[in-house]
Amino acid sequence: MQQSRIEIQVSLDAARIPEAISWRASDTAAAEPRAAKAMLLSLWDMQTRTSLQMDLWTKEMRMDEMADFMYQTMMGMADSFERATHQGQLAQRLKDFAHEFIAEFVRIQQQLQSADASTR
């Protein structure tokens, strides 16, 4: 059986807040670890039938980057769900929510910018 190895390195500050995240995979061409600002890792525990989650982001992760990251993650989850279950309608509902989410984020950001500009 072929095996792959994925390594994730997280550097923490004194308060245990992530300062840097990097990763590498054994079956990629990249020789050096790749930097990341955020990660979401979910594992399905077969014994407890629960999802174990690790969500980390660095201090440098901007709010707009986090919104894009969440949007892309939701879209990817929808694609994975459809491939695994062949439930296209439910997958589409996830995608619809992701589109609403990012549109609402953009709307809120525009409101905040308008309010900020009017106070100057």
C-alpha positions as CSV (number, residue, x, y, z in Angstrom):
1,M,0.0,0.0,0.0
2,Q,1.3,3.4,-0.9
3,Q,1.5,6.0,1.9
4,S,1.7,9.7,1.9
5,R,2.9,11.9,4.7
6,I,1.6,15.4,5.4
7,E,3.6,17.5,7.9
8,I,2.2,20.7,9.5
9,Q,4.5,23.0,11.5
10,V,3.1,25.7,13.8
11,S,5.2,28.3,15.5
12,L,3.6,29.8,18.5
13,D,4.4,33.0,20.5
14,A,4.7,33.1,24.3
15,A,0.9,33.3,24.6
16,R,0.6,30.2,22.3
17,I,-0.9,32.2,19.5
18,P,0.2,31.0,16.0
19,E,2.8,33.2,14.4
20,A,3.6,31.0,11.4
21,I,2.2,27.9,9.8
22,S,3.9,25.8,7.2
23,W,3.2,22.4,5.6
24,R,4.7,19.9,3.2
25,A,3.5,16.7,1.7
26,S,5.6,13.7,0.7
27,D,4.0,13.4,-2.8
28,T,4.4,16.9,-4.0
29,A,7.2,18.3,-6.0
30,A,7.9,21.2,-3.6
31,A,11.2,20.7,-1.8
32,E,10.6,23.3,0.8
33,P,7.6,23.7,3.2
34,R,4.9,26.1,2.0
35,A,3.8,28.9,4.2
36,A,0.1,29.3,5.2
37,K,-1.8,31.9,7.2
38,A,-4.6,29.6,8.3
39,M,-5.7,26.0,8.4
40,L,-8.8,24.0,9.1
41,L,-8.3,20.3,9.9
42,S,-11.2,18.0,10.5
43,L,-10.9,14.3,11.3
44,W,-13.8,11.8,11.7
45,D,-13.4,9.7,14.8
46,M,-14.8,6.3,14.0
47,Q,-15.2,5.3,17.7
48,T,-17.0,8.4,18.9
49,R,-18.6,9.2,15.6
50,T,-17.7,12.8,16.0
51,S,-15.7,15.4,14.1
52,L,-12.4,16.4,15.7
53,Q,-11.4,19.9,14.5
54,M,-8.3,22.1,14.7
55,D,-8.7,25.6,13.4
56,L,-5.6,27.9,13.5
57,W,-4.7,31.2,11.9
58,T,-1.8,33.5,12.3
59,K,-1.8,37.1,13.6
60,E,-1.2,38.3,10.0
61,M,-4.4,36.8,8.7
62,R,-6.5,39.7,7.5
63,M,-10.3,39.7,7.9
64,D,-10.8,39.8,4.1
65,E,-8.4,36.8,3.7
66,M,-10.4,34.9,6.4
67,A,-13.7,35.6,4.6
68,D,-12.2,34.3,1.3
69,F,-10.7,31.3,3.2
70,M,-14.1,30.4,4.7
71,Y,-15.9,30.9,1.3
72,Q,-13.4,28.7,-0.5
73,T,-13.6,26.1,2.3
74,M,-17.4,26.0,2.1
75,M,-17.3,25.6,-1.6
76,G,-14.8,22.8,-1.3
77,M,-16.9,21.1,1.4
78,A,-19.9,21.2,-0.9
79,D,-17.8,19.6,-3.7
80,S,-16.5,16.9,-1.4
81,F,-20.0,16.2,0.0
82,E,-21.4,15.8,-3.6
83,R,-18.6,13.5,-4.6
84,A,-19.0,11.4,-1.5
85,T,-22.8,11.2,-1.4
86,H,-24.1,12.1,-4.9
87,Q,-26.5,14.5,-3.2
88,G,-26.2,17.4,-5.7
89,Q,-29.2,19.4,-4.3
90,L,-27.7,19.5,-0.8
91,A,-24.3,20.3,-2.1
92,Q,-25.8,23.2,-4.1
93,R,-27.5,24.5,-0.9
94,L,-24.1,24.6,0.7
95,K,-22.7,26.5,-2.3
96,D,-25.7,28.9,-2.2
97,F,-25.0,29.6,1.4
98,A,-21.3,30.2,0.7
99,H,-22.3,32.8,-2.0
100,E,-24.6,34.5,0.4
101,F,-21.9,34.5,3.1
102,I,-19.3,36.2,0.9
103,A,-21.8,38.7,-0.5
104,E,-22.9,39.6,3.0
105,F,-19.3,40.0,4.1
106,V,-18.6,42.4,1.2
107,R,-21.7,44.3,2.0
108,I,-20.8,44.8,5.6
109,Q,-17.2,45.8,4.7
110,Q,-18.6,48.4,2.3
111,Q,-20.9,49.8,5.0
112,L,-18.0,50.0,7.5
113,Q,-15.8,51.8,4.9
114,S,-18.6,54.3,4.1
115,A,-19.2,55.0,7.8
116,D,-15.4,55.4,8.4
117,A,-15.1,57.8,5.4
118,S,-18.0,59.9,6.7
119,T,-16.4,60.4,10.1
120,R,-13.3,61.9,8.6
